[in-house]
Amino acid sequence: MKNKHLIVLLFLIVLFSAKAQNSTANSEPKVGLVLSGGGAKGFAHIGVLKVIDSLEIKVDYIAGTSMGAIIGSLYASGYSGKQLEKMFEAQDFDELINDAFPRSSKSFYERENSERYAVTLPFDNFKISLPSALSRGQNVYNLLFQLMLPVNSISDFDQLPIPFFCIATDIETGESLIMDKGKLAEAVTASGALPSLFQPVVIGERILIDGGVTNNFPVEELRAKGMDIIIGVDVQDGLKDRESLNSAPDILMQINNFRTINAMRNKSELTDIYIKPDISNFSVISFDEGENIIANGEAAARTQLTKLQGVKQQQSTYKKPKEVKVLDSLKIRNVNIDGNERYTRAYLLGKLKLKEKVKISYADFKQGINNLIATNNFDTFRYQLEATENESEYSLVGSVKESGTSTFLRLGLHYDELYKSAILANITQKKLLFSNDIASLDLVLGDNSRYNFDYFIDKGFYISIGVKSRFNQFNKNVNPLLALDADSPFLVGLNKIDAKISDFTNQLYLQTIFRKDFALKIGAEHKHLKITSETIIDNVREDKITFENTDYFSVFGNLKFDDYDNALLPKRGFYFDGNFHLYLKASGLNKSFDKFSIAKADFGYAFSFNDKLALKTEASGGFKIGDKSTKALSFALGGYGENLINSFYSFYGYDYLTLTGDSFVKGTLTLDYEIFKNHHILLAGNFANIDDGLFESGEFFLSPSYSGYAVGYSLETFLGPLEGKFTHSPDTGKSYWLFNLGFWF
């Protein structure tokens, strides 16, 4: 009997103890965290999270808007404050926000035709319009999707490691929406779609923009989730005084902030711990000052340290979350993409460069996404990686939105010492005759008017077809050997002639891409070359002399490889461009024409010593085989420029087209020190041999006969590079200043 009483007593003690523990657990307050929007100022949230982590405070629910949604969702996915700090410090926000894709993402055609324009505007139906936003937000989505892959299978945000919701705005109704279900990366991208900066995000039947437009601090909604204690972090601007309102944008921003700031007066009182970092010296685009903003957020959180410690004292247990690891490789079992009407599945897969059931790095997977978007044929590509029964394999499921704009007006401005001042107007038409073609016409007006026409049917790794036509002209004092034979009586006492050179070239070619960055091109070419000069006067006609006025017909081949990260100021990558022309026929002034060929190649390799200092090494060479009488197509060195016609090459220390010959070899070293972002100090040296018959004489491989050096400054602007260079040659003792502004065309 006593035993029975003892058993009952023990049972009652255990039961009471369990109830007491339950009661203690239930008495722990639920802690919510609300993070406001504020663009780059939202980096302060990371500083606050670092302090919360250091105190081991358990957060039970997170709500955020815009940048608060981005940082809050990543924290809810399991990342720590320190991890977020490292991630954001490693990001290039110019590339992220502007949807600037690496050069390697673009086709050869797109690279050549995108690196000459300062402004691109939609031009459908011959009406200029502005883009709907600066950025499509694709890079933001790509980044968020990759970081959120560990929780990719969760569609109910209450099931995240920390329950979460964010706010977005329906642009059609003005309704504020709580986003707590669906695809996390897509919902957060919508919450941060700042009008005019990012395109609206379409989810289901709704068109969504930044939640800060209607609710930048969702504290009431968070309280409704059953939170007992709410920590609020506010990174919004306050109202400015009259001294600070000194521009139209400042005034418009102030007007736009009235409602949000007034609402915060009440919302801040609904928090239990209100943290207001000092962000007065920063703007919504101060992304390059992230380190300081994070530090300010950390400092602001520490001013509330006593209250935060009080929260911690009410929590009995804390389980440190496992460190989240970002997926670095994957295997795609199959691909299902919809939304494509004008572009075939083969075209999409060709751009994505995906091979099913082959393991690839996530970097290569993202590169494929970039390849597709960089065509500018699609506004967005929203995708998911869905797990299969085999945990190491995924199904890629996505939807593309084809761009409704097919015509563009592009503008550019340029000055250099050869072509002088020029304004460029370009019309680009996509889908002119076929769904995957593009036509582009450049009209260059200025001191030397020119044009350039391209038509290209892009079939990627299959055989593509292209047509090119261009007209170039310029006036310059040049070496007379470019037009005259060495034994010409005109050469007596003549070092230079003032020549007008015009070149009209037309090409029809086939191109194929292989091994990612190699392009092989073969085709036929017609060239009309004309050289006249008033330096030498015909005594009979008292008119300028025409040295060349001939149509040349040739076939050609070209092999090109280019993975430079930047066309003009590369910090890494390799470049090769090999050309062979066989000239078969000529008609016009050149009566003594006989068949000949020209072979030439350019090599380049760039590498960086650190994030500031890079070295670009270049080598070029070429020679003529066969008939020697056609001087006008020989090689000529001097000056500085890109996209020079025929066989003309830059060479520091000498004026344009000063050194000539039917064969040459040249090497260049350029040291590039980026003192500030986009500000470069350049030191360069080049060395060359050039003459007739270098290979026959063996002088091709001797020490260089010509040398020159340059020191300069280059500023990368939206118009293109602004450069000034002082060049000098010890061979002649002469010096030249070279200036250029804008992309080369």
C-alpha positions in Angstrom: 0.0 0.0 0.0 2.8 2.3 0.9 4.4 1.6 -2.5 1.2 2.6 -4.3 1.1 5.9 -2.3 4.8 6.5 -3.2 4.2 5.8 -6.9 1.2 8.2 -6.9 3.3 10.9 -5.1 6.1 10.6 -7.6 3.7 10.8 -10.5 2.2 14.0 -9.1 5.6 15.5 -8.6 6.7 14.7 -12.2 3.3 16.0 -13.5 3.6 19.3 -11.5 7.2 19.7 -12.6 6.2 19.3 -16.3 3.4 21.8 -15.9 5.7 24.2 -14.2 8.2 23.9 -17.1 5.4 24.3 -19.6 4.3 27.4 -17.8 7.8 28.8 -17.8 8.2 28.1 -21.5 4.8 29.7 -22.3 5.7 32.7 -20.3 8.7 33.5 -22.5 7.7 36.6 -24.6 7.5 36.3 -28.3 10.1 38.7 -29.9 9.5 40.3 -33.2 11.9 42.3 -35.4 10.7 44.9 -37.9 13.1 46.4 -40.4 12.2 49.5 -42.4 13.2 50.3 -46.0 15.8 52.8 -46.9 18.0 51.6 -49.8 21.7 51.6 -48.9 20.9 53.0 -45.5 19.4 49.6 -44.8 22.9 48.2 -44.3 22.5 49.6 -40.8 20.1 46.6 -40.2 23.2 44.3 -40.4 24.9 46.2 -37.6 21.8 45.8 -35.4 21.6 42.0 -36.2 25.3 41.6 -35.2 24.5 43.0 -31.8 21.4 40.8 -31.5 23.5 37.8 -32.4 26.2 38.7 -29.9 23.6 38.9 -27.1 22.1 35.5 -28.3 18.6 36.9 -28.5 16.1 34.6 -30.1 13.9 36.3 -32.7 10.6 34.7 -33.2 9.3 36.7 -36.2 10.7 39.1 -38.7 8.9 41.7 -40.9 10.5 44.0 -43.4 10.0 46.3 -46.3 12.3 47.0 -49.2 15.9 46.7 -48.0 14.5 45.7 -44.7 12.8 42.8 -46.5 16.0 41.8 -48.2 18.1 41.7 -45.1 15.3 40.4 -42.9 14.5 37.5 -45.3 18.2 36.4 -45.4 18.4 36.5 -41.6 15.1 34.5 -41.5 16.7 32.0 -43.9 19.4 31.3 -41.3 22.3 33.7 -42.1 23.9 35.4 -39.2 24.7 39.2 -39.0 28.4 38.5 -39.6 27.6 36.4 -42.7 25.4 39.1 -44.1 28.2 41.7 -43.5 30.7 39.6 -45.5 28.2 39.0 -48.3 27.2 42.6 -48.7 30.8 43.8 -48.5 31.7 41.4 -51.4 29.0 42.7 -53.7 29.5 45.1 -56.6 26.4 47.1 -56.2 26.9 49.1 -59.4 26.7 45.8 -61.3 23.9 44.5 -59.1 21.6 47.5 -59.5 22.3 48.4 -63.1 22.0 44.9 -64.4 25.5 45.2 -65.7 26.3 41.7 -67.0 29.9 40.6 -67.6 31.3 40.9 -71.1 31.5 37.1 -71.2 27.7 37.0 -71.0 27.3 38.8 -74.3 27.8 37.3 -77.8 30.6 38.6 -79.9 28.2 40.7 -81.9 26.6 42.2 -78.8 30.0 43.1 -77.3 31.1 44.9 -80.4 27.9 46.8 -80.8 27.3 47.6 -77.1 30.7 49.2 -76.4 30.2 52.3 -78.4 27.0 53.9 -77.1 26.4 56.2 -74.2 22.6 56.3 -74.2 20.1 53.7 -75.3 16.4 54.5 -75.6 13.3 52.6 -76.8 12.3 53.9 -80.2 9.3 51.8 -81.4 7.0 53.4 -84.0 9.6 56.2 -84.4 8.7 57.6 -81.0 11.4 58.0 -78.3 10.3 56.8 -74.9 12.1 56.3 -71.6 12.7 52.8 -70.2 10.2 51.8 -67.5 13.1 51.6 -65.0 16.9 51.9 -64.8 17.2 48.2 -64.0 15.2 45.0 -64.7 16.2 43.7 -61.3 17.5 40.4 -62.8 20.8 40.5 -61.0 19.1 41.2 -57.7 16.8 38.2 -58.2 19.8 36.0 -59.2 21.6 36.9 -56.0 18.7 36.4 -53.7 17.7 33.1 -55.4 21.2 31.7 -54.9 21.4 32.8 -51.3 17.9 31.5 -50.5 18.4 28.1 -52.1 18.8 26.3 -48.7 15.1 27.3 -48.1 14.0 27.0 -51.7 11.4 24.3 -51.0 9.6 26.4 -48.4 6.6 28.2 -49.8 4.9 29.1 -46.5 7.2 31.8 -44.9 6.0 30.8 -41.4 8.0 27.6 -42.0 11.4 29.4 -42.4 14.0 29.0 -39.7 12.5 32.3 -38.4 9.0 33.1 -39.6 8.9 36.1 -42.0 6.7 38.3 -44.1 7.4 41.4 -46.1 5.3 44.2 -47.6 4.8 45.0 -51.4 2.5 47.4 -53.1 0.0 46.6 -55.9 0.7 49.4 -58.4 -2.7 49.2 -60.0 -4.8 49.4 -56.8 -2.4 51.0 -54.4 -3.1 48.2 -51.9 -0.5 47.2 -49.3 0.1 43.4 -49.4 1.5 41.1 -46.9 3.8 38.7 -48.7 4.0 35.6 -46.5 3.6 32.7 -49.0 5.0 31.8 -52.5 8.6 32.0 -53.8 10.7 33.9 -51.2 13.2 35.4 -53.7 10.4 36.7 -55.9 8.4 38.1 -53.0 11.5 40.0 -51.6 12.4 41.3 -55.1 8.9 42.7 -55.4 9.2 44.3 -51.9 12.4 46.1 -53.0 11.3 47.1 -56.5 11.9 50.9 -56.0 9.9 52.8 -58.7 12.0 54.1 -61.5 15.0 52.2 -60.3 13.6 48.6 -60.7 10.9 47.3 -63.0 7.7 46.2 -61.3 7.5 42.5 -60.4 4.6 40.5 -61.8 3.4 37.8 -59.4 0.2 36.0 -60.4 -2.2 38.6 -61.6 -0.7 41.4 -59.6 2.0 44.0 -60.6 4.0 44.8 -57.5 6.4 47.5 -56.5 8.3 48.6 -53.4 6.3 48.1 -50.2 7.7 51.4 -48.8 5.3 53.2 -51.0 2.4 52.2 -48.7 3.9 50.7 -45.6 7.6 51.2 -44.8 7.4 49.9 -41.2 4.9 47.1 -40.8 4.9 47.1 -37.0 1.1 46.7 -36.6 1.1 43.7 -38.9 3.9 42.1 -36.9 2.1 42.7 -33.6 -0.9 40.9 -35.0 1.3 37.8 -35.4 1.2 37.5 -31.5 4.5 39.3 -30.8 4.9 40.5 -27.2 8.1 42.5 -27.7 8.9 44.3 -30.9 12.4 45.6 -31.8 12.1 48.2 -34.5 15.0 49.4 -36.7 14.2 52.6 -38.6 16.5 53.8 -41.3 14.2 56.3 -43.0 15.2 59.9 -43.6 13.7 62.7 -41.5 12.4 65.9 -43.0 15.1 68.4 -44.1 15.3 72.0 -43.2 15.2 74.9 -45.7 19.0 75.1 -45.9 19.2 71.4 -47.1 16.4 71.8 -49.7 18.5 73.4 -52.4 17.5 71.4 -55.5 14.4 70.2 -57.3 15.2 66.5 -56.5 15.6 67.3 -52.8 12.2 69.1 -52.8 10.4 66.2 -54.6 12.0 63.7 -52.2 10.8 65.8 -49.2 7.2 65.8 -50.6 7.4 62.1 -51.2 8.5 61.5 -47.6 5.7 63.5 -45.9 3.4 60.5 -45.5 6.0 58.0 -44.5 7.6 60.3 -41.9 4.3 61.3 -40.5 3.3 57.7 -40.2 6.5 56.9 -38.3 5.6 59.3 -35.5 2.9 56.8 -34.5 4.6 53.6 -35.6 7.7 54.2 -33.6 5.6 54.3 -30.4 4.3 50.9 -31.1 7.7 49.3 -30.7 9.2 48.2 -27.4 12.8 48.9 -28.4 13.1 51.6 -31.1 16.5 51.8 -32.8 17.2 54.8 -35.0 20.8 54.6 -36.6 22.4 57.9 -37.6 22.1 57.8 -41.4 21.9 61.5 -42.0 25.2 61.6 -43.9 24.1 58.8 -46.3 21.6 58.4 -49.1 19.6 55.5 -50.5 22.4 54.9 -53.1 25.4 55.1 -50.7 26.3 51.5 -51.4 30.0 52.2 -51.5 29.8 53.3 -47.8 28.3 50.1 -46.5 31.0 49.5 -44.0 30.3 52.8 -42.3 26.6 52.4 -42.4 26.8 48.9 -40.8 29.0 50.4 -38.1 26.4 53.1 -37.4 23.7 50.5 -37.1 25.8 48.6 -34.6 26.5 51.8 -32.6 22.8 52.6 -32.5 21.9 49.1 -31.3 24.4 49.4 -28.4 22.6 52.6 -27.2 19.7 50.2 -26.5 21.9 47.6 -24.9 20.2 47.6 -21.5 16.8 47.0 -23.0 18.1 44.3 -25.3 19.8 42.5 -22.4 16.5 42.7 -20.6 14.9 40.8 -23.5 17.6 38.2 -23.3 17.0 37.7 -19.5 13.4 36.7 -20.3 14.6 33.9 -22.6 15.6 30.7 -21.0 17.2 28.9 -23.9 19.1 29.9 -27.0 20.1 27.5 -29.8 22.8 28.8 -32.1 21.6 28.2 -35.7 23.8 26.2 -38.0 25.8 28.2 -40.5 24.1 28.3 -43.8 26.2 27.2 -46.8 25.6 28.6 -50.3 25.3 26.0 -53.0 28.4 25.9 -55.2 27.5 23.2 -57.7 24.5 21.4 -59.1 23.2 19.0 -61.7 20.2 19.9 -63.9 18.1 16.8 -64.8 15.7 18.7 -67.1 14.7 22.1 -68.2 11.1 23.4 -68.6 10.7 27.1 -69.6 7.5 28.8 -70.8 6.7 32.3 -72.0 8.7 32.1 -75.1 6.7 32.8 -78.3 9.2 34.3 -80.7 12.3 32.4 -79.5 12.6 28.7 -79.7 13.5 26.3 -77.0 16.8 25.6 -78.8 17.6 29.3 -78.7 17.0 29.5 -75.0 19.0 26.4 -74.2 21.8 27.6 -76.5 22.1 30.8 -74.5 21.8 29.0 -71.1 24.5 26.6 -72.3 23.1 23.8 -70.1 23.7 20.2 -70.6 21.1 18.0 -68.8 22.4 15.6 -66.2 25.9 17.2 -66.2 27.2 18.6 -62.9 28.2 22.3 -63.2 29.4 25.0 -60.8 26.8 27.4 -59.7 28.9 30.2 -61.2 28.5 28.5 -64.6 24.8 28.2 -64.0 24.5 31.9 -63.2 26.6 32.6 -66.3 24.1 30.9 -68.4 21.3 33.0 -66.9 23.3 36.1 -67.7 23.9 34.9 -71.3 20.1 34.8 -71.8 19.3 38.1 -70.2 22.3 39.9 -71.8 20.7 39.4 -75.3 18.2 42.1 -74.2 15.5 40.0 -75.9 13.8 39.3 -72.5 12.7 41.6 -69.7 12.9 39.0 -67.0 13.6 35.4 -66.4 12.1 34.0 -63.2 13.2 30.5 -62.4 13.2 27.8 -59.7 15.3 24.8 -59.0 13.0 22.1 -57.9 14.4 19.1 -56.1 13.9 15.6 -57.6 13.8 12.2 -56.0 17.6 12.2 -56.5 18.8 14.9 -54.0 21.8 15.8 -56.1 19.7 16.7 -59.2 17.3 19.6 -59.9 14.6 20.4 -62.4 15.0 24.0 -63.8 11.5 25.4 -64.1 11.2 29.0 -65.4 9.3 31.6 -67.3 10.6 34.3 -69.6 9.0 37.6 -70.4 9.9 38.6 -73.9 10.8 42.2 -74.4 8.1 44.2 -76.2 10.6 46.7 -77.4 12.4 45.8 -80.7 13.7 49.2 -81.9 16.2 51.3 -80.1 17.8 54.8 -80.6 21.4 54.9 -79.4 23.6 57.9 -79.0 27.3 58.5 -78.6 29.9 61.3 -78.5 33.5 61.0 -79.3 36.7 63.0 -79.9 40.2 61.8 -80.8 43.2 63.1 -82.7 42.5 61.2 -85.9 38.8 61.4 -86.6 38.3 64.6 -84.5 34.8 65.5 -83.1 31.9 63.2 -83.9 28.3 62.6 -82.8 26.9 59.1 -83.2 23.2 58.3 -83.8 22.3 54.6 -84.1 19.1 52.8 -85.0 19.0 49.2 -83.9 16.1 46.9 -85.0 15.6 43.5 -83.6 13.5 40.8 -85.3 13.7 42.7 -88.6 13.2 39.7 -90.8 13.6 36.8 -88.4 13.0 36.2 -84.7 16.7 36.0 -84.0 18.2 38.7 -86.2 19.4 42.2 -85.5 20.1 45.2 -87.8 22.1 48.2 -86.7 22.9 51.5 -88.5 25.4 54.0 -87.2 25.5 57.5 -88.6 28.5 59.5 -87.5 28.4 63.2 -88.0 31.3 65.5 -87.4 34.7 66.5 -88.9 34.8 63.2 -90.7 31.4 61.8 -91.4 31.1 58.0 -91.5 28.6 55.2 -91.3 28.5 51.6 -90.2 25.8 49.0 -91.0 25.5 45.5 -89.5 23.0 42.8 -90.0 23.3 39.5 -88.1 21.2 36.4 -87.9 22.4 34.9 -84.6 22.2 31.1 -84.4 24.7 30.8 -81.6 26.7 27.5 -81.9 25.2 26.9 -85.3 26.1 28.8 -88.5 25.2 32.4 -88.2 25.0 34.8 -91.1 26.2 38.4 -91.1 26.5 41.4 -93.4 28.6 44.5 -92.7 29.1 47.7 -94.6 31.0 50.7 -93.4 32.5 54.0 -94.7 35.5 55.7 -93.0 37.4 58.8 -93.9 40.0 61.1 -92.3 42.7 63.7 -93.2 46.1 63.3 -91.8 49.8 63.9 -92.5 51.1 60.4 -93.2 54.2 58.7 -94.4 54.2 59.0 -98.2 55.4 55.3 -98.4 51.9 54.4 -97.6 50.9 55.5 -101.1 54.2 55.7 -103.1 56.9 53.3 -104.1 60.3 53.9 -102.5 61.8 54.9 -105.9 59.0 57.4 -106.7 60.4 60.9 -107.8 57.7 62.5 -105.6 59.6 61.3 -102.5 62.5 63.6 -103.0 62.7 65.9 -100.0 59.3 64.7 -98.8 58.8 63.3 -95.3 55.0 63.5 -95.0 52.0 64.2 -97.2 48.7 65.6 -96.2 46.4 62.8 -97.3 42.7 62.3 -97.4 42.0 58.6 -96.9 38.6 57.0 -97.4 37.6 53.4 -97.1 34.3 51.8 -98.2 34.1 48.1 -97.1 31.4 45.5 -97.5 31.4 42.0 -96.1 29.2 38.9 -96.3 30.3 36.2 -93.8 29.4 33.0 -92.0 30.2 32.7 -88.3 30.1 29.9 -85.7 30.8 29.8 -82.0 32.7 27.0 -80.4 34.1 26.3 -77.0 32.3 29.2 -75.4 34.5 32.2 -76.4 35.9 31.3 -79.8 34.3 32.7 -82.9 35.3 31.5 -86.4 34.3 33.6 -89.3 34.8 33.2 -93.1 33.5 35.4 -95.8 33.9 37.6 -98.9 34.8 41.3 -99.0 34.7 44.2 -101.3 36.8 47.3 -100.5 37.0 50.6 -102.3 40.1 52.5 -101.1 40.9 56.1 -102.1 43.9 58.2 -101.1 44.3 61.8 -102.4 46.7 64.6 -101.4 47.1 68.3 -102.1 50.6 68.3 -100.8 51.7 67.2 -104.2 50.1 69.1 -107.1 49.7 67.9 -110.6 51.5 70.6 -112.6 49.4 69.9 -115.7 46.0 70.0 -114.1 46.9 72.1 -111.0 44.9 69.6 -109.0 45.4 67.3 -106.1 47.1 63.9 -106.8 45.1 60.7 -106.5 47.4 57.9 -105.3 44.8 55.2 -104.9 41.3 54.8 -106.2 40.7 51.0 -106.5 38.1 48.3 -105.7 39.6 45.3 -104.1 37.9 41.9 -103.9 39.0 39.2 -101.4 38.0 36.2 -99.3 38.9 36.2 -95.6 38.9 34.1 -92.4 39.0 35.3 -88.9 39.4 33.4 -85.6 38.7 35.4 -82.4 38.8 34.7 -78.7 37.9 37.3 -76.1 37.3 36.9 -72.4 38.6 40.3 -71.3 36.5 41.6 -68.4 36.7 45.1 -69.8 37.2 46.1 -73.5 39.6 49.0 -72.9 40.9 48.7 -69.4 40.9 44.9 -68.7 42.1 43.6 -65.3 41.9 40.0 -66.4 41.4 37.8 -69.4 42.9 36.8 -72.7 42.4 38.1 -76.2 43.3 36.8 -79.7 42.3 38.0 -83.1 43.7 36.4 -86.1 42.9 37.5 -89.7 43.8 36.2 -93.2 42.8 38.0 -96.4 43.4 36.7 -99.9 43.0 39.5 -102.4 41.9 38.0 -105.7 41.0 40.9 -107.9 41.2 44.7 -108.3 39.7 47.2 -110.6 40.4 50.9 -110.8 43.6 52.9 -110.5 45.8 49.9 -109.4 46.5 48.5 -112.9 49.6 46.5 -111.8 47.6 44.5 -109.3 48.6 40.9 -108.8 47.2 38.4 -106.2 48.5 38.8 -102.6 47.5 37.9 -99.1 47.8 39.5 -95.7 48.0 37.6 -92.4 48.0 39.3 -89.1 47.3 38.5 -85.4 46.8 40.4 -82.2 47.3 38.8 -78.7 46.5 40.2 -75.3 46.7 39.0 -71.8 45.7 41.0 -68.7 46.1 40.0 -65.0 45.9 41.8 -61.7 48.5 42.0 -58.9 45.7 43.2 -56.6 42.4 45.0 -56.8 44.1 48.3 -57.8 47.0 47.3 -60.0 46.8 45.4 -63.3 49.1 44.7 -66.2 48.0 44.3 -69.9 50.5 42.7 -72.2 49.9 42.9 -76.0 51.6 41.6 -79.1 50.8 42.1 -82.7 52.3 41.0 -86.0 51.6 40.7 -89.6 53.0 40.2 -93.1 52.1 40.3 -96.7 52.6 37.4 -99.1 52.8 37.9 -102.9 52.5 41.1 -104.9 54.3 44.0 -103.2 53.0 46.8 -105.5 49.8 47.5 -103.5 51.2 49.9 -100.9 47.9 51.3 -99.6 47.0 48.0 -97.8 50.4 47.8 -96.0 50.9 48.1 -92.3 51.2 51.5 -90.6 52.0 52.4 -87.0 51.5 55.5 -84.9 49.2 57.5 -82.7 46.5 55.9 -80.5 43.1 54.6 -81.3 40.7 51.6 -81.3 38.8 50.2 -84.2 41.3 51.5 -86.7 40.7 50.5 -90.3 42.7 48.1 -92.5 46.2 47.4 -91.1 46.7 50.6 -89.1 47.9 50.1 -85.5 48.5 52.4 -82.5 52.0 53.2 -81.5 53.0 55.6 -78.7 55.7 58.1 -79.4 54.9 58.6 -83.1 52.2 60.4 -85.0 49.4 58.4 -86.8 50.5 56.4 -89.8 54.2 57.4 -89.5 55.9 54.0 -89.6 55.0 51.8 -92.6 56.0 48.4 -94.2 54.6 45.2 -95.5 55.5 43.3 -92.3 55.8 44.2 -88.7 55.9 43.0 -85.1 54.9 45.0 -82.1 54.7 44.6 -78.3 53.0 46.8 -75.7 53.0 46.7 -71.9 50.4 48.8 -70.0 50.4 49.2 -66.3 47.0 50.3 -65.0 46.7 51.7 -61.4 43.1 52.5 -60.4 43.7 55.2 -57.8 40.0 55.7 -57.2 37.0 53.9 -58.6 37.0 54.5 -62.4 40.1 56.8 -62.1 43.1 55.2 -63.7 46.8 56.2 -64.0 48.4 54.5 -67.0 52.1 53.8 -67.8 52.8 52.2 -71.1 55.7 51.3 -73.4 55.7 49.8 -76.9 58.4 48.4 -79.2 58.3 47.4 -82.8 60.0 46.4 -86.0 58.4 47.4 -89.2 59.7 47.4 -92.8 59.4 45.7 -96.2 60.5 42.1 -96.2 61.2 41.7 -92.5 60.7 37.9 -92.6 63.0 37.5 -95.6 65.8 39.6 -94.0 65.4 37.9 -90.6 65.0 41.3 -88.9 61.6 40.3 -87.7 63.2 38.7 -84.6 66.0 41.3 -83.9 65.9 43.8 -81.1 63.2 46.5 -81.8 64.1 49.4 -84.1 61.3 51.7 -82.8 60.1 52.4 -79.2 57.8 54.8 -77.5 56.4 55.5 -74.1 53.2 57.0 -72.6 52.0 58.2 -69.2 48.3 59.1 -69.0 45.1 59.4 -67.1 41.8 57.7 -67.9 38.4 58.3 -66.3 35.5 55.9 -67.1 32.4 57.9 -67.7 28.9 57.1 -69.0 30.1 58.6 -72.3 33.1 56.3 -72.4 36.7 56.9 -71.4 38.0 60.4 -71.0 41.8 60.0 -71.6 44.8 62.2 -71.8 48.3 60.8 -72.6 51.7 62.3 -73.0 53.8 60.1 -75.4 57.5 60.3 -76.2 59.9 58.4 -78.4 63.6 58.3 -77.6 64.3 57.4 -81.2 63.3 60.9 -82.5 63.2 62.9 -79.3 59.7 64.0 -80.2 56.6 64.1 -77.9 52.9 64.1 -78.6 49.8 64.7 -76.5 46.9 62.4 -77.2 43.3 63.1 -76.1 40.1 61.2 -76.6 36.6 61.3 -75.1 33.9 58.7 -75.4 33.5 55.2 -76.7 35.4 54.5 -79.9 33.3 54.2 -83.1 
